[in-house]
Amino acid sequence: MARALRELARTIDAWQDRLGRGVSWLMLLMVVVVFGDVILRYLFSISTVFTQEFEWYLFGIVYLMAAGYTMLYDEHVRVDILYSRFSPRKKACVDFVLLFVFFFPSCLLVIITAWPFVRNAFMVLEGSPDPGGIPARWALKAFIIIGFVVLMLQGVSQAIKNFFWAMGWEEPPRAEKEIR
């Protein structure tokens, strides 16, 4: 059972790493779109609603889809006044408990409350209210649920790893950026 759980965590981490690296290419696309928009707007006085909406669609997708990748590499914002003084094993215990006390309930709350919002947008095939805007706003809203499911999946991996570290069955990586 322990081996299967550890393999599950490795599989999630590898998948999350690939997803995060793939999503990072959307950042390049976003830079190109914003740069093009700025050039067109300030040099030629041309601006479109579609381009402006596309910029925030890309930002929203990157933000939501990269959250699990950020968690994988422990790059999220953390106020660690006390936490930074803990031993690696104590950190693992605290992280394990807090995943179940705050993280999973919060993610579930977002998914449950977003579901009607996303469902309604999908049912009416909601688009931009602005003329010339992107016609598939429902798709962007769907990324709220997709992003939080992906984040929860990484939470499962983190819970498994933290449990193993807390029990002393494995040592946490020396460099917190390592995934294996």
Salt bridges, closest charged atoms under 4 A:
ASP13 OD2 - LYS161 NZ 2.75
ASP17 OD2 - ARG21 NE 2.97
ASP37 OD2 - ARG41 NH2 2.59
GLU53 OE2 - ARG137 NH2 3.62
ASP74 OD1 - HIS76 NE2 3.66
ASP74 OD1 - ARG78 NH2 2.57
GLU75 OE2 - LYS177 NZ 2.83
ASP95 OD1 - ARG78 NH1 3.48
GLU126 OE1 - LYS141 NZ 2.73
GLU170 OE2 - ARG6 NE 2.82
